[in-house]
Amino acid sequence: MTSTPRVGRLLGGRADADAAGEIGLTVHDVARDLRRDVADVRLPLPVDGAAEATASRDRLLAQLDEHLLPRLRELSSPAVVVVAGSTGAGKSTLYNSLLGEEVSAAGVLRPTTREPVLAFNPADADVVAEGPVTELSRVLHHAGVPRGTALLDAPDLDSFDQENRSTAHQLLEGADLWLFVTTASRYGDALPWRALSRATERGASVAMVLNRVPKENLPTIRGDLMERLRSHGMTDTPLFVVPDVGPHEGLLDASVVAPVRRWLTMLAGPERSRAVVVRTLKGALHALPAWVTTLADAVERQSEAVDALRKVVDAEVPAARKLARDAVLAGVVAGASVEARWRELSGTVGIDRVTVKGDRVRSTRRKGRARSAALDVLRDDVEAAAARTLTAAGTRVEDRLRGVLAGPTGLPGGVHVVPDHADRTAARETAVPRTVAAWLTGGDERVAAALATPSEPVAAAAKAFGERGLATLLLAAAAGSDDAVRLLGRVVPGGLADDVTALRDDLADRAEATVDDEVAAVHAALDSPDLADDAATALRLRLAELRRLT
């Protein structure tokens, strides 16, 4: 096998050298880079055209992998002529007849072609390039194949077996020239024309064999088929007609396939076969910009959809943050549970029955420790109430975002960026307790700071309720417990109002942060590199390179 860094050295003659200048090493590098960038494309948002663009991307990858890159790496390899067609078209019989030997299985009543067969002249053995076509086929040397060409019998395009159909399409992508076989009764089927459209779309050279044509219908059928070819922009497509020879087994008479064999012989030889290769390559390269443009446009539509979704999401943030903050600042966090606990503590341990003389509360340390222990259950209730408030704020925002993104009036792609409900619930169940615990710690730190500054009333209050108990009263007051506010006002001049306000503001900030977490989960989906404003930049660069080279 030949491997040469300069394509020009693979081609003989001035015409080939000129062609090599157009599709040389630089083109291979561009095609290789294009393949990498196309493979990186993801179109996650189900906006208009995304599904079609994804299918186009997959076809483009197949074209690059199965034909362009292997062929650009080895231009001296024989031109691959694939014999393709629908079930029952007689392509394997034609294939064997062209070689003058039955090398590919064929059946009279039920076509049996399953294993692709690739035959090439033994004299070309040293230049046959390994690639998808050789890997998928049974390869054999056969003197009946004109030198400079390789004849490939592919499975039926409409085979009942999915693997056969997939292999057939993969082999077609890897061919330099399609010899498409159809019959007088089936040439009007949709399948042949879809396959031929794929060929012309990627710039492949095509010839057609109309098989089993009754002599009496030949003029009518030929005329109709030629008109169909013209309507599909295939005016220059060679058309061969094989007359109907009736039921038979084995090879067709040599005279029947002589026109096709002569045509293949005309393609033979290094210069002529390379002309086919170069023509198909140039056609494929000229077809690439349209494909890449379509794909880049689709990527940019994804970015445009993201911009619209981001605006919708961001428009919800101010009102959501205000609602969460106002709910805390209104002093309704404590709620009925904290009020009920206060009444219980007042009746059982007399939490609010303390003696105040002058500006100081009077108590022993023993009673202070008892009150502190009793206040622990109140702290638990305050903690639970704060957690419910933050959880409710987050849940409310999640529901609202789900509605505007995935509801009946949601924008295209909105469903895709709505976070999974179970994931968001689990995230809040992890984050909220930590957030509330940090807020509780803030209460303890404020009492410690107050005690660090000489203040007999504060010290006396800490003695009467314990430092932790006094912090619990601060937290309960910040959460909206009027009972805690009144008690603090009795035992400490001013009731530590600044600390209560600061703790309430702190909890309001944390409620806003909970809202932000829900919005951030949506932003995380919107901020995917696949949806970035510059996601199509690499494709546009490759497009510019292709246009410059082709």
C-alpha positions, 0 to 999 in steps of 0.5 A: 500500500502506498502512503505519500505525504504529497498527493501530487506524487500519487497522480500521473500526468499534468492534469492529475497534478493540477487536480492534486493541487486542488484536493491535496494534503491541505484539503485532507487537513481541513477535512480532518479538522472538519470531521473533529468539529462536526463530531463535537456538535450537539443540538440538545434543544428540540427547536425547529430543524434540530432533529433534521440537522442532527441527522444531517450531521450524522450523514456528514460524519459518515461521508467524511469517515466512509469516503472523503478522509480514506480517499484523500489519504490514498488517491492511488487506490482503485476507484470503488464502483458499488453495484447497489439496488433494491431487493430483487433488482438482479444486481448480484447476477449483474455483478457476477456476469460482469466478472464472468464468474459467480463470486457473489451469492444470488437467488432467482426467487429470493435474493440472498446477497448478504456479505458484501464482496469487493473485487479488484484486479490483482495488479492493483493489490499494492495500492488498495487502501484499507478502510471501511469498504475493505473492512466490511467486505469479503475482498478478493482478487479477480482478473475480470475487474478492469485495472484501476477499479474495484467492483463492490456488490453491496447488500440490498438497500431495502433488505429485511435485515437492518444490519444489511441495510445499514451496511449497504448505506455505509458502503454507498458512502464509501464509493467513488461511483454508484452503479445503481441497478433497478428494474422496469417494474420498480424504477418508479419506487421512492427508494431508488430516487432517495438513494440517488438524491443522497448520491448527488447531494454529496457529489458522487458520480452515478450510473444507472442500469435498468434491468429486465426491460421487456423489448416491447416496452423499451422505448416508453420506459427508457423515455420515462426514466430519462425524463425522471433523471432530468427532473432530478438534475441527473441529465449526464447520468449514463443509462444502461438497459439490460433486456428481460431474458426471462427466468434463468439461473447463473450468468447473463450472456456476455452480450447482454452486459457488454455495454456495462463492461465496456463502460467499466473498461473505459474507466480502467487504467490509472489516469482514467480511474483517478479521474473518476476518483477526483471528480467524485472527490471534487463533487463531494468537497463542493457539496460540503459547504452547504452541509456545513452551513446548514449545520452551523445555522442549526447550532446558531439557532440553538444559541438564539433559543437559549437567549430567549429562554435566558430572558424569560428566566431572568425576568422571573428573578426580581419578583421571586427574590422579592417574594422570598425576602418579604416573606421573611421580613414580614416576620411570619417565619416562626408561625404556629409551631413556634407559638405553640412551643412557646406556650408549652414552655411558658406553662411547664418551665415558666420560660418567661417568668423571670424577675427583673430589677432595674435593668437586669434580670435576676436568676441563679446559674442553675435556673439559667441552665434549666431554661437553656436546656428547655429552649433547645426544643424551641431552637429545633422548632425555629430551625424547622420553621426557617427550613420550611420557609427556605424550602417553600421559596425554592419550591415556589421558584422551581414550579414557576420556572417549570411553568414558564419554560415547559408550560403551554406557553413555554418557548421552544427548548424550554422543556430541555432546560428545566431541571429534574424535579427529583434532583432539585428536591434532593439538592434543596434537602441537602442545601437548606439544612446547611443554610439554616445551620449557618444562620443559627450559628450566626445567632450564637456568634452575635450573643458571643460578640455582645458578651465580649463588650462589657454590658451587665444587662446582657451578662445577666440575661446570659446567666438567666437563659444561658448563652445558647438559650439567649441566642435561641431567643434572638433567633426566635425573635428574628423568625417573628416570635412576638413572645420572644421579642417581648421577653428580650425587651424585658431582660435587656434594654432595647431588646437587642433589636439591632441583632434581631434585625440583622438576623432577620436580614440574614435569613432574608438574604438566605431566602434570596440565595435559595431562589438564586440556586433554583435559577442557577440550576436552569442557567447551568443547562443554558450555559452548556458549551453546546449552546454558547454564542460562539458554538458555531465558530469552529464550523464557520472557520472550517466553512471558510477554509472549504470555500477557499479550497474548493 
